[in-house]
Every structure is written in structure tokens, then in C-alpha cells.
């Protein structure tokens, strides 16, 4: 692990043109980290372009006050990526999660920098700033900007990083939250982050369809192994009937974990060509090891996987059977 931001700080200071990106279906952590770094780079007069494979989910668009985040188009952005001096990959350590952007980035002669807090980084970048003990990539970026900027961070960067840390800690309730986490967010509030407004934007701007989708999902929630495992399923038909998208299932894993006695929760989301699986657990249950059995990965208590070209029922059966060795009544 490299937790010293000195080298990456030097790269940001020395170079002039940057492309920033994050993983497919970006979340508050990836997007907040992008916006915070963009804000600092622009203040230094640098040339910065944020390009993501997926559009920004509605609940996070408030972060992009400059309307600067672009959706990848190979005919437009191939030249931008190939011409950049530095490509910053944020909140993922595997280029496969950049989808069709991967080839353009890997073929670019740009210096590639990965900033992330997940396990098992792939060997694709020139420089890594990694800390798998951090609550979020936003926390790592916070320390990077403190290295560059000192005590004062801009209100825009503070808002973006507060959102990054808040969303990736489940509103400060996940196991890695400690006194240092609260000291960081206290400083972000001092720099201009509004915790009430940010929470409202992320968690209190749901569409009617999203609420209806949650209702349908919760109606089918079930438990296994003596109540130690809770799981729910969202089908393509449920998405269609409520007019919702994959991004509308964000944070739905909270609900299986709220059942008394549950040690692990699983969300199955039926995709057009397979199934997306989100895993959560408590305490010493290594749910990332279960995710690894299905080609995924993540943290000990939070992980994910995508299985392509298999039907939902078969995936559910296999995953629930495989969970038995990790979940005891």
C-alpha cells in the first residue's frame, strides 16, 4: 500500500493537462473525488477534463456545479485522452471497470495515476495512491489536497469530499468510521460543506418510481440460514413498471442489513445480460470472499459482482448455496 500522497501531489503540481475518470455507474465517492481534484487543478490554471463511462446519477448532479462531467464518446474523447499528460483513475483499481474507456486509457502515453481504497489493485497504473483501510477514496483525496493546499479547502471541494465520505460510510455508520473520520468531516464543514443540504440532495430527492421500486423489493425480502442471511431481488420487470434504472437501487442494501439477527445481506439486480450482485455483512463475516467466488470483490464487509449471460434464478440459487459456508445460524 502507498498511503503517502507526496508523489501524486508532485504530479498534480508539475503537469498541465489532466483527464479524470471513475468506475462504471459512478457513486458519490468516485464523483466527489473527481470534483474535488478538478476544483484544485482548475484553481491552479490547469487543463482538466472529467470523462466517465456512465452518466452522473440524478442524486449526484448537484456536485457538478460547473456541468463539466462528460460521458465517454470514443469519437470525441479518444483524442482528449491520448493528448493528456496525466490520467487520474479514481475509486477503482481495475481498468475493466472503466468499460469501453479502458482501451483509450491504456493506449494513451499519459502518466496513469490510480487513487483508490479497494483491495487487490490491478497492475495498470504508473503511480498508485492506495489505502484499503480508508473509509473512502474521498478520504484519501482529502489528505492529498491537504498536502497541496494546507488548512484551507474551497467550499466546492469540501462539499464534494463530504458527500464522498458520507455516502461511502453509510452516513458514518460503517465499521471503519472512527474519531479521525469525524475530525475530517468537521474540517470539511468548517471549509463550507453543508451537511444538511448534502444529505437532502442524496437521500431526500427520490422519485416516486424509486420509492415504489423499494416497496416492491421489500415485499419480496427473504431470509435464509436461520435468519442470518437476508436477500432481496429486483427484476427487469420491476424496473420497467416503476420507470426506474439501475442507479435507483443505490443504497437498497441497507434494508436487508436492518433486520435483527442478520449477519449478511445480498441484493440481486437482474440486468439485460446477467445479474448484478451487491453483498454486505457485519463483523467478521468476510463477504468479499463470497463475491470473489463469482468474479467480484471489494471490502470485507461490502463487495459486489456481475455475472453475465446467466439467468436470475440460477444465479440466486448458486450464490445462496455458496453463502452457507460464510453464514452460520
C-alpha positions in Angstrom: 0.0 0.0 0.0 1.1 3.5 -0.7 -0.6 6.0 1.6 1.9 8.8 1.2 0.4 11.5 -1.1 3.8 13.2 -1.8 4.4 11.7 -5.3 0.9 12.2 -6.5 0.9 15.8 -5.2 4.1 16.4 -7.1 2.5 15.0 -10.3 -0.5 17.3 -9.9 1.8 20.3 -9.4 4.2 19.6 -12.3 1.8 18.7 -15.1 -0.6 20.8 -17.1 -3.3 18.7 -18.7 -5.4 16.1 -16.9 -8.2 13.6 -17.6 -10.1 12.4 -14.5 -12.4 9.3 -14.5 -14.1 6.8 -12.3 -15.8 3.5 -12.5 -18.9 2.5 -14.4 -22.2 3.6 -12.6 -20.3 6.2 -10.5 -21.3 6.8 -6.9 -20.9 9.7 -4.5 -17.3 8.7 -3.6 -16.0 8.5 -7.2 -17.8 11.6 -8.3 -17.0 13.6 -5.2 -13.3 12.7 -5.5 -13.3 13.8 -9.2 -15.0 17.1 -8.5 -12.6 17.9 -5.5 -9.5 17.3 -7.6 -10.9 19.1 -10.6 -11.6 22.1 -8.4 -8.0 22.3 -7.1 -6.5 21.8 -10.6 -8.7 24.5 -12.2 -7.6 26.9 -9.4 -4.0 26.3 -10.5 -4.8 27.1 -14.1 -4.6 23.5 -15.3 -6.4 21.9 -18.2 -8.9 19.4 -16.8 -11.5 17.1 -18.4 -13.7 14.7 -16.4 -14.9 11.8 -18.6 -16.9 8.9 -17.2 -18.3 5.9 -19.0 -21.7 6.3 -17.3 -23.9 9.4 -16.9 -24.0 11.0 -13.5 -26.9 9.7 -11.4 -29.6 12.4 -10.8 -29.0 12.5 -7.0 -25.3 13.4 -7.5 -25.7 16.1 -10.2 -25.6 18.8 -7.6 -21.9 18.2 -7.2 -21.2 19.1 -10.8 -22.0 22.8 -10.5 -19.7 23.6 -13.5 -21.6 21.0 -15.6 -18.1 19.7 -16.5 -18.6 15.9 -16.3 -18.8 14.4 -19.8 -20.0 10.9 -20.9 -17.4 9.0 -22.9 -17.7 9.1 -26.7 -14.8 7.4 -28.4 -15.1 9.7 -31.4 -14.7 12.8 -29.3 -12.7 11.7 -26.2 -10.1 9.4 -27.8 -8.0 12.4 -28.8 -8.6 14.1 -25.4 -7.3 11.0 -23.5 -4.4 10.4 -25.8 -3.3 14.1 -25.6 -3.5 14.3 -21.8 -0.3 14.4 -19.8 -1.9 12.6 -16.8 -5.0 10.3 -16.4 -6.3 10.0 -12.9 -8.4 6.9 -12.2 -10.4 7.3 -9.1 -12.3 4.9 -6.8 -11.4 1.8 -8.8 -8.2 -0.1 -9.1 -9.2 -2.2 -12.1 -9.3 -0.8 -15.6 -12.0 -3.3 -16.6 -14.4 -1.1 -14.5 -13.8 1.7 -17.0 -15.6 -0.4 -19.6 -15.0 0.9 -23.2 -12.8 3.7 -21.8 -10.2 1.1 -20.9 -8.6 0.8 -24.3 -8.3 4.5 -24.8 -6.7 5.0 -21.4 -4.3 2.0 -21.7 -3.2 3.1 -25.2 -2.5 6.6 -24.1 1.0 7.7 -23.4 -0.3 9.7 -20.4 1.0 9.1 -16.9 -1.6 6.9 -15.3 -2.4 7.5 -11.6 -4.7 5.4 -9.5 -6.2 6.7 -6.3 -8.4 4.1 -4.5 -9.3 2.3 -1.3 -10.2 -1.1 -2.6 -8.3 -4.4 -2.3 -6.2 -6.2 -4.9 -5.2 -3.4 -7.4 -4.5 -4.4 -10.9 -1.1 -3.6 -12.4 -2.1 -0.9 -14.9 -1.0 2.5 -13.5 2.3 4.3 -13.3 1.7 5.6 -9.8 -0.7 4.4 -7.1 -2.1 6.2 -4.0 -3.9 3.4 -2.2 -5.2 2.8 1.3 -7.6 -0.1 1.8 -8.0 1.0 5.4 -9.5 4.3 4.3 -13.3 4.8 4.6 -13.4 6.1 1.0 -11.4 7.4 -1.9 -12.7 10.8 -0.7 -10.7 10.4 2.5 -7.6 9.7 0.5 -8.2 12.7 -1.7 -8.8 14.9 1.4 -5.3 14.1 2.6 -3.9 14.7 -0.9 -5.5 18.2 -1.1 -4.3 19.0 2.5 -0.8 18.2 1.2 -1.3 20.6 -1.7 -3.4 23.3 -0.1 -2.8 23.2 3.6 -5.5 24.1 6.1 -8.0 25.8 3.7 -10.0 23.8 1.1 -12.5 25.5 -1.2 -16.3 25.2 -0.4 -16.7 23.3 -3.6 -14.0 20.7 -2.7 -15.3 20.5 0.8 -18.9 19.7 -0.4 -17.6 17.1 -2.8 -15.5 15.3 -0.3 -18.1 15.5 2.4 -20.5 13.7 0.0 -17.8 11.2 -0.9 -17.2 10.2 2.7 -20.8 10.4 3.8 -22.1 8.1 1.1 -19.2 5.5 1.4 -19.6 5.3 5.1 -23.4 4.8 5.0 -23.8 8.2 6.7 -21.0 7.5 9.1 -22.2 4.2 10.5 -19.9 1.6 8.9 -17.2 -0.1 10.9 -14.2 1.9 9.6 -15.7 5.2 10.9 -13.5 6.4 13.8 -12.7 9.7 15.5 -10.4 10.7 12.6 -13.3 10.3 10.2 -15.3 12.8 12.3 -12.3 15.2 12.5 -12.1 15.2 8.7 -15.7 15.9 8.2 -15.7 18.6 10.9 -12.9 20.3 9.0 -14.9 20.0 5.7 -17.9 21.6 7.4 -15.6 24.4 8.6 -14.5 24.8 4.9 -18.0 25.2 3.7 -19.7 21.8 3.4 -23.4 21.9 4.4 -24.2 18.5 5.9 -28.0 19.1 5.9 -28.1 20.2 2.3 -25.8 17.4 1.1 -27.9 14.8 2.9 -31.1 16.2 1.4 -29.7 16.1 -2.1 -28.6 12.5 -1.8 -31.3 10.9 0.3 -34.3 13.1 0.1 -34.7 13.7 -3.6 -36.1 10.3 -4.5 -38.5 10.0 -7.4 -42.0 8.4 -6.9 -40.8 5.5 -9.0 -37.8 4.8 -6.8 -40.0 4.7 -3.7 -42.3 2.3 -5.5 -39.4 0.1 -6.6 -38.2 -0.1 -3.0 -41.6 -1.1 -1.9 -41.8 -3.9 -4.5 -38.3 -5.1 -3.5 -39.0 -5.1 0.2 -42.3 -7.0 -0.4 -40.2 -9.9 -1.6 -37.4 -9.8 1.0 -36.5 -13.2 2.4 -34.1 -14.8 4.9 -32.0 -18.0 5.0 -29.8 -19.9 7.4 -31.9 -19.3 10.5 -32.3 -15.6 9.7 -28.5 -14.9 9.4 -28.8 -14.0 5.7 -31.3 -11.6 4.2 -31.7 -11.2 0.4 -33.9 -9.3 -2.0 -34.3 -9.3 -5.7 -35.1 -6.6 -8.3 -36.2 -7.8 -11.7 -36.2 -6.1 -15.1 -40.0 -6.0 -14.9 -39.9 -4.2 -11.6 -37.6 -1.5 -13.1 -39.9 -1.2 -16.1 -43.1 -0.9 -14.2 -41.7 1.8 -11.9 -39.8 3.7 -14.6 -36.5 3.3 -12.8 -32.9 2.5 -13.6 -30.1 0.5 -12.1 -28.8 3.7 -10.4 -32.1 3.9 -8.5 -31.2 0.8 -6.5 -28.3 2.6 -4.8 -28.3 2.1 -1.0 -31.0 -0.6 -1.2 -28.6 -3.0 0.5 -29.2 -1.0 3.7 -32.6 -2.7 4.2 -31.6 -6.4 4.4 -29.0 -5.4 6.9 -31.6 -3.7 9.1 -33.3 -7.0 10.1 -32.5 -8.2 13.6 -30.1 -11.2 13.6 -28.9 -10.7 10.0 -25.2 -11.1 9.6 -25.1 -10.6 5.8 -27.3 -9.1 3.1 -27.5 -9.7 -0.7 -29.2 -7.7 -3.4 -29.8 -9.4 -6.7 -30.4 -7.0 -9.6 -31.4 -8.5 -13.0 -29.7 -6.9 -15.9 -30.3 -7.2 -19.6 -27.5 -9.7 -20.0 -26.9 -11.0 -16.5 -27.1 -10.2 -12.8 -25.5 -7.6 -10.6 -25.0 -8.7 -7.0 -24.3 -6.4 -4.0 -23.0 -8.0 -0.8 -22.9 -6.6 2.7 -22.0 -8.1 6.0 -21.4 -7.3 9.7 -18.5 -8.1 12.0 -16.2 -10.9 11.0 -18.2 -12.2 8.0 -15.8 -11.9 5.0 -18.4 -11.2 2.4 -15.8 -10.2 -0.1 -14.6 -13.8 -0.2 -18.1 -14.8 -1.3 -18.1 -12.1 -4.0 -14.7 -13.4 -5.2 -16.3 -16.8 -5.9 -18.4 -15.1 -8.5 -15.8 -13.0 -10.1 -16.2 -9.9 -7.9 -14.5 -8.4 -5.0 -14.4 -5.5 -2.6 -14.0 -4.9 1.1 -14.5 -7.4 3.9 -18.0 -6.1 4.7 -19.0 -4.6 1.4 -18.5 -6.2 -2.1 -20.0 -6.7 -5.4 -20.0 -8.9 -8.5 -21.5 -9.0 -12.0 -22.4 -12.3 -13.7 -23.1 -12.1 -17.4 -25.2 -14.3 -19.7 -26.9 -16.3 -16.9 -30.5 -16.1 -15.7 -31.5 -14.6 -12.4 -33.0 -17.8 -10.8 -29.8 -19.8 -11.5 -27.5 -17.1 -10.1 -29.7 -16.7 -7.0 -29.6 -20.4 -6.3 -25.8 -20.6 -6.7 -25.0 -17.6 -4.6 -27.3 -18.5 -1.8 -25.9 -22.0 -1.7 -22.3 -20.7 -1.7 -23.1 -18.3 1.1 -23.8 -21.2 3.5 -20.1 -21.6 4.5 -19.8 -18.0 5.4 -23.2 -17.7 7.3 -24.0 -19.9 10.2 -27.3 -19.8 12.1 
